[in-house]
């Protein structure tokens, strides 16, 4: 069954997220209060609805409670974004991802308990969509011919195993470019975690907890690796 996502606010940023999610096979509900934006996206998503997201009853009527995650990408009306987030939290949506256009907005959203906050200056819509579909992905670089370079958290089923034992190349047709690992370091009299790149790993390199893997391969093979592990 396809995952269900709602994207509220269909400016350039929100539209890119909705379009990419739909391309990846997700069931997308696109919402905006401007019919012009809805007309542009309606043929590319499962549902496109013109409504005011600060109308809680209207959100409920569109089945917002059935969504796996909701992205609130409203860009010009922060008050509307805040009220929408409040309603979504009241409805106990599993994941609420909200847009912040400034450090002040970011701080306010954090105070409201929003743990996933997007800054359009730092994020690309397609990257946000990829992270929604695969939460273990930290970042990725899209390459021609359906290839990607993906930075992802090491799945729990590969911890304590060598790259040879995992069989990334033979079983999954993937290549580990490098590994980023956390080390304890002392700074100003305090011990803290610092991540360092290990260089080119060998087949005998063990994967440890909190490792980040940089992997090259085709999208379908990367998804297979994530799903299995």
Secondary structure, 3 states (H helix, E strand, C coil): CCCEEEEECCCHHHHHHHHHHHHCCCEEEEEECCHHHHHHHCCCCCEEEECCCCCHHHHHHCCHHHCCEEEECCCCCHHHHHHHHHHHHHCCCCCEEEECCCHHHHHHHHHCCCCEEECCCCCCHHHHHHHHHCCCEEEEEEECCCEEEEEEECCHHHCCCEHHHHCHHHHHCCEEEEEEEEEEEEECCEEEEEEEECCCCCCCCECCCCCEEEEEEEHHHHHHHHHHC
